[in-house]
Amino acid sequence: MTMLTTKAIIRKLWDAQGYGNVAVWEDGTAEVIAPGAEPSLGGKSPLAVFKPIPLVGGFPMLDHALFDAGLQDTIEKTIRDAGGEITRG
């Protein structure tokens, strides 16, 4: 099983801006989905669905988002509150 990492999610959010939301599953899979979609992977719902623009849209560069403690905390709290495990990696 792949461990979720905060930085991998932030990178996916950065790349998904303007294309949709990012659904994240317990196995580390993260996919861009259409807004309002109800995603499923192997019959399982995602741990969380993140909206990229509110989370990373205000950062001028990806590196700023990757090392922002507040953003990292927000993502980690969301995943942990959903019962998942995550590292900063």
Z-matrix of the N, CA and C atoms (Angstrom, degrees):
N
C 1 1.445
C 2 1.540 1 108.52
N 3 1.309 2 116.09 1 133.48
C 4 1.456 3 121.96 2 179.67
C 5 1.521 4 109.60 3 -82.43
N 6 1.320 5 116.22 4 136.51
C 7 1.464 6 120.82 5 178.26
C 8 1.522 7 109.23 6 -82.94
N 9 1.305 8 115.29 7 134.92
C 10 1.463 9 119.71 8 174.50
C 11 1.517 10 109.92 9 -67.60
N 12 1.319 11 116.79 10 138.31
C 13 1.455 12 120.12 11 174.74
C 14 1.524 13 109.20 12 -124.11
N 15 1.309 14 114.58 13 140.49
C 16 1.457 15 121.36 14 -179.14
C 17 1.521 16 110.90 15 -59.27
N 18 1.321 17 117.33 16 -45.16
C 19 1.463 18 120.38 17 -176.86
C 20 1.527 19 111.74 18 -65.46
N 21 1.320 20 118.63 19 -35.44
C 22 1.466 21 120.84 20 176.98
C 23 1.522 22 110.48 21 -64.50
N 24 1.318 23 116.91 22 -39.87
C 25 1.465 24 120.77 23 178.03
C 26 1.526 25 110.27 24 -66.42
N 27 1.327 26 117.26 25 -42.35
C 28 1.469 27 120.02 26 179.00
C 29 1.532 28 110.01 27 -61.97
N 30 1.317 29 117.87 28 -42.12
C 31 1.470 30 120.51 29 177.67
C 32 1.529 31 111.18 30 -60.86
N 33 1.325 32 116.20 31 -42.12
C 34 1.463 33 120.63 32 179.67
C 35 1.534 34 109.90 33 -65.79
N 36 1.332 35 117.04 34 -40.82
C 37 1.460 36 120.73 35 177.18
C 38 1.529 37 110.74 36 -61.41
N 39 1.318 38 115.95 37 -43.41
C 40 1.466 39 121.27 38 -179.52
C 41 1.533 40 110.22 39 -59.20
N 42 1.323 41 116.25 40 -46.82
C 43 1.458 42 121.17 41 -178.44
C 44 1.529 43 112.99 42 -70.13
N 45 1.325 44 117.37 43 -24.66
C 46 1.465 45 121.29 44 -175.80
C 47 1.525 46 113.85 45 -87.51
N 48 1.313 47 118.16 46 -5.82
C 49 1.463 48 120.40 47 -178.17
C 50 1.526 49 110.16 48 -54.42
N 51 1.317 50 115.86 49 125.79
C 52 1.447 51 121.18 50 178.92
C 53 1.512 52 114.57 51 84.66
N 54 1.333 53 117.77 52 -5.47
C 55 1.462 54 121.40 53 -178.46
C 56 1.524 55 113.91 54 -110.50
N 57 1.322 56 117.61 55 -18.75
C 58 1.459 57 120.73 56 -178.74
C 59 1.516 58 111.02 57 150.82
N 60 1.313 59 115.22 58 -167.68
C 61 1.460 60 122.01 59 178.51
C 62 1.527 61 109.22 60 -95.84
N 63 1.326 62 116.09 61 169.60
C 64 1.467 63 120.29 62 179.65
C 65 1.530 64 109.18 63 -117.81
N 66 1.324 65 115.24 64 118.32
C 67 1.465 66 121.68 65 175.68
C 68 1.527 67 107.64 66 -94.36
N 69 1.337 68 115.91 67 136.14
C 70 1.462 69 121.41 68 -177.44
C 71 1.531 70 109.11 69 -124.92
N 72 1.342 71 114.94 70 125.92
C 73 1.457 72 120.99 71 179.36
C 74 1.519 73 110.76 72 -103.52
N 75 1.321 74 115.07 73 163.93
C 76 1.457 75 122.83 74 -176.41
C 77 1.528 76 113.25 75 -60.39
N 78 1.334 77 117.36 76 -28.57
C 79 1.464 78 120.31 77 -178.20
C 80 1.529 79 113.35 78 -81.61
N 81 1.328 80 117.11 79 3.18
C 82 1.458 81 120.98 80 179.11
C 83 1.513 82 113.91 81 97.67
N 84 1.319 83 117.66 82 -6.45
C 85 1.458 84 121.12 83 177.77
C 86 1.516 85 109.52 84 -68.77
N 87 1.320 86 115.52 85 135.36
C 88 1.468 87 121.75 86 175.47
C 89 1.522 88 107.17 87 -135.27
N 90 1.330 89 116.65 88 124.37
C 91 1.454 90 121.48 89 -177.30
C 92 1.513 91 110.60 90 -129.36
N 93 1.323 92 115.49 91 145.96
C 94 1.450 93 121.01 92 173.47
C 95 1.528 94 107.04 93 -78.54
N 96 1.319 95 115.19 94 131.20
C 97 1.473 96 120.78 95 -179.74
C 98 1.522 97 108.95 96 -128.56
N 99 1.302 98 115.99 97 158.28
C 100 1.460 99 121.09 98 177.54
C 101 1.523 100 109.80 99 -69.41
N 102 1.333 101 117.55 100 142.82
C 103 1.468 102 120.02 101 175.82
C 104 1.532 103 110.02 102 -55.60
N 105 1.312 104 116.01 103 135.12
C 106 1.457 105 121.48 104 179.43
C 107 1.521 106 114.30 105 85.80
N 108 1.328 107 118.06 106 -8.22
C 109 1.466 108 121.10 107 179.42
C 110 1.521 109 110.10 108 -70.44
N 111 1.322 110 115.68 109 152.50
C 112 1.458 111 121.84 110 175.70
C 113 1.528 112 107.58 111 -112.05
N 114 1.333 113 116.39 112 87.67
C 115 1.463 114 120.59 113 -173.08
C 116 1.519 115 113.47 114 -72.20
N 117 1.330 116 113.44 115 154.64
C 118 1.455 117 121.37 116 176.29
C 119 1.525 118 106.94 117 -147.74
N 120 1.301 119 115.97 118 142.22
C 121 1.463 120 121.23 119 177.91
C 122 1.519 121 107.04 120 -132.80
N 123 1.305 122 116.45 121 111.94
C 124 1.458 123 120.32 122 -177.57
C 125 1.521 124 111.82 123 61.01
N 126 1.331 125 116.53 124 31.70
C 127 1.457 126 121.61 125 179.76
C 128 1.516 127 114.46 126 82.63
N 129 1.339 128 117.13 127 0.89
C 130 1.465 129 120.83 128 -179.49
C 131 1.526 130 110.75 129 -106.03
N 132 1.306 131 114.92 130 142.23
C 133 1.461 132 121.02 131 174.52
C 134 1.523 133 109.00 132 -80.29
N 135 1.336 134 117.54 133 155.14
C 136 1.464 135 119.74 134 178.28
C 137 1.526 136 111.37 135 -71.41
N 138 1.330 137 115.14 136 158.22
C 139 1.468 138 120.09 137 173.23
C 140 1.520 139 110.11 138 -65.72
N 141 1.333 140 115.51 139 -39.13
C 142 1.463 141 120.18 140 -176.22
C 143 1.518 142 109.81 141 -154.65
N 144 1.328 143 114.66 142 154.93
C 145 1.457 144 122.15 143 171.37
C 146 1.525 145 105.90 144 -123.68
N 147 1.331 146 115.64 145 119.16
C 148 1.462 147 121.70 146 -177.74
C 149 1.524 148 110.54 147 -103.46
N 150 1.318 149 115.79 148 144.14
C 151 1.459 150 122.07 149 174.10
C 152 1.527 151 107.77 150 -99.29
N 153 1.336 152 117.60 151 113.04
C 154 1.462 153 120.90 152 -172.37
C 155 1.529 154 115.96 153 -61.39
N 156 1.314 155 118.02 154 -47.77
C 157 1.468 156 119.33 155 -171.76
C 158 1.528 157 112.56 156 -60.10
N 159 1.333 158 120.20 157 -45.55
C 160 1.469 159 118.04 158 177.94
C 161 1.538 160 113.50 159 -64.72
N 162 1.329 161 116.60 160 -28.04
C 163 1.464 162 120.11 161 -177.04
C 164 1.523 163 113.51 162 -85.56
N 165 1.331 164 117.84 163 -44.82
C 166 1.470 165 119.49 164 -174.23
C 167 1.527 166 114.20 165 -119.69
N 168 1.316 167 117.40 166 -6.91
C 169 1.462 168 120.80 167 -175.63
C 170 1.518 169 114.77 168 -62.73
N 171 1.313 170 118.63 169 -23.42
C 172 1.457 171 121.69 170 -178.83
C 173 1.524 172 115.11 171 -86.26
N 174 1.320 173 116.60 172 -3.61
C 175 1.458 174 119.97 173 -179.62
C 176 1.530 175 109.62 174 -90.84
N 177 1.346 176 117.47 175 134.94
C 178 1.461 177 119.28 176 -178.21
C 179 1.531 178 113.77 177 -72.10
N 180 1.335 179 116.59 178 -25.81
C 181 1.472 180 120.84 179 -179.31
C 182 1.526 181 109.44 180 -144.36
N 183 1.321 182 114.94 181 154.46
C 184 1.465 183 120.55 182 179.24
C 185 1.517 184 112.08 183 -55.67
N 186 1.329 185 118.38 184 -41.58
C 187 1.471 186 120.62 185 -179.09
C 188 1.518 187 112.50 186 -58.18
N 189 1.311 188 117.64 187 -35.04
C 190 1.469 189 120.49 188 178.16
C 191 1.531 190 110.20 189 -65.00
N 192 1.321 191 116.57 190 -42.15
C 193 1.464 192 120.70 191 178.93
C 194 1.533 193 110.85 192 -67.30
N 195 1.334 194 116.95 193 -42.56
C 196 1.469 195 120.83 194 -177.17
C 197 1.519 196 113.37 195 -59.42
N 198 1.331 197 116.93 196 -31.51
C 199 1.461 198 120.00 197 -174.52
C 200 1.524 199 113.45 198 -110.43
N 201 1.338 200 117.17 199 15.58
C 202 1.460 201 120.57 200 177.94
C 203 1.532 202 109.12 201 -84.18
N 204 1.317 203 116.00 202 115.33
C 205 1.475 204 121.01 203 -176.28
C 206 1.521 205 112.05 204 -61.85
N 207 1.317 206 117.64 205 -38.19
C 208 1.464 207 120.64 206 179.80
C 209 1.514 208 112.31 207 -64.28
N 210 1.319 209 117.10 208 -42.76
C 211 1.468 210 121.39 209 177.79
C 212 1.527 211 110.25 210 -65.19
N 213 1.320 212 116.76 211 -44.70
C 214 1.465 213 120.44 212 178.48
C 215 1.528 214 110.44 213 -58.84
N 216 1.330 215 116.70 214 -45.42
C 217 1.466 216 120.93 215 179.77
C 218 1.522 217 111.74 216 -61.36
N 219 1.331 218 117.22 217 -41.74
C 220 1.465 219 121.71 218 -179.75
C 221 1.524 220 111.10 219 -61.09
N 222 1.317 221 116.18 220 -47.36
C 223 1.466 222 120.68 221 -179.40
C 224 1.526 223 110.54 222 -65.16
N 225 1.310 224 116.88 223 -46.29
C 226 1.468 225 120.83 224 -178.64
C 227 1.525 226 111.69 225 -63.30
N 228 1.306 227 117.03 226 -41.48
C 229 1.476 228 120.45 227 178.93
C 230 1.526 229 110.33 228 -62.96
N 231 1.314 230 117.00 229 -43.95
C 232 1.466 231 121.24 230 -179.99
C 233 1.527 232 110.81 231 -59.87
N 234 1.327 233 116.94 232 -46.46
C 235 1.473 234 120.86 233 -179.39
C 236 1.526 235 110.52 234 -66.58
N 237 1.314 236 117.87 235 -45.20
C 238 1.475 237 120.59 236 -179.49
C 239 1.527 238 111.89 237 -66.16
N 240 1.320 239 116.96 238 -39.46
C 241 1.465 240 120.33 239 178.15
C 242 1.530 241 111.39 240 -63.43
N 243 1.327 242 116.52 241 -25.02
C 244 1.478 243 121.36 242 178.41
C 245 1.528 244 111.53 243 -87.37
N 246 1.340 245 117.14 244 -0.46
C 247 1.465 246 120.81 245 178.37
C 248 1.518 247 114.56 246 95.33
N 249 1.331 248 116.76 247 7.58
C 250 1.466 249 119.88 248 -179.46
C 251 1.518 250 112.23 249 -93.20
N 252 1.323 251 114.69 250 170.78
C 253 1.458 252 121.75 251 175.84
C 254 1.520 253 107.80 252 -115.68
N 255 1.311 254 116.59 253 143.35
C 256 1.468 255 121.48 254 -176.96
C 257 1.517 256 109.53 255 -150.68
N 258 1.332 257 115.67 256 148.78
C 259 1.457 258 121.28 257 174.52
C 260 1.529 259 108.16 258 -126.19
N 261 1.319 260 116.54 259 163.26
C 262 1.473 261 120.37 260 179.89
C 263 1.517 262 111.79 261 -71.57
N 264 1.333 263 117.32 262 -33.64
C 265 1.459 264 124.51 263 178.29
C 266 1.452 265 116.85 264 19.74
